Amino acid sequence: MNPHADAVTVAADTVLALFDRACAANPEACALDVPGAVRVSYAELDRLSRQVAARVAVEFAERSTRAAVVAIAIPRSAPRLYASNLGVM
């Protein structure tokens, strides 16, 4: 008996590919909604994550051509946390 016989087929898209499509389709739509705190659009989250990615690229550009392990050490803040996770991918 195959335990995966009823498994759902999942598209091979990456998180970044799905995020990029959502940004392109609805840049002003709400990407993050923290009740009582903040609402962030896909465009703003994309801008923040690209800032993180650029910073990571600069920091690691001369160190190695291999993949690097990047730790995220920031105060908890929904937009910054999500942007950092997207930016280091």
N, C-alpha and C positions, 0 to 999 in steps of 0.2 A: 504494500500500500504506500502510495506517495503522499507524504505529509504536506506537500506543497501543491497538490492537485487543484485546490481552490484558491490559490494565491492570485492576487490582482496583478496584472501587468502594469508596470510603472514606466513612464517615459524616461528616456535616458538624459533628460535635461538636467543641467546643474542648477543649484540655487541661484547662482549669478545669472544664468541665462533666463530663468524664470523672472528674476527681479528686473533685469533689463527690459524684458517684454512688458512687464507691468508698468515700468517707468515710461516706456514709449507709448503705450496705449492710453494711459491715464496719468500724466505727470502731476496733475493737481489733485488727484484723488488722495484720500487719507491712507497713508501707509502704516502709521502708528497712532493709536489713540489711547492715551493713558488718562482715564477718567479723573477729572479734577486737576490734571497737571499739564498735559501738552497734547497737541495734535500736530503731526508732521506729514507733509505730502511726500509722494514718491520722488518728486523733483528735489526737495530739500534733503531727503535721506540719501538720494543718489549723490548730491553735491558733497554732503558730509563724508560719505564712504569713499568718494574719489579723493578727498583731501587726505584721508587716512592712507589710502593706497599709494598716493604720491609720496607721502612721508616715509612709508615703509620702503618704497623703491629707492629713495635717496639713501636711507640708512644702510640698505643691504647691497646697493649697486656695486660697490668696490670690494666687498668682502668675499663674495663667492658666486659662482654660477649655479650652485646647487640650490635646491629648495631649502628654505630656512624655517625654523620654528619661531613663531612670534607669539609672545605672551601679551595679553591685554590687561593692563593694570590701571584702571581709571575708577573714579568714584561712580557709583551706580547712578546712571541716568539713562532712561530708555533710549532717547535718540543717539546718544554717544555710544552706548553699548551696542546697539544694532548696527550703527554706522561702522564701528570698529570691527565687528565680526564680518561684515560684508567687505570692508576695505582690506582685510588681511587674506582674503580667499584668493 
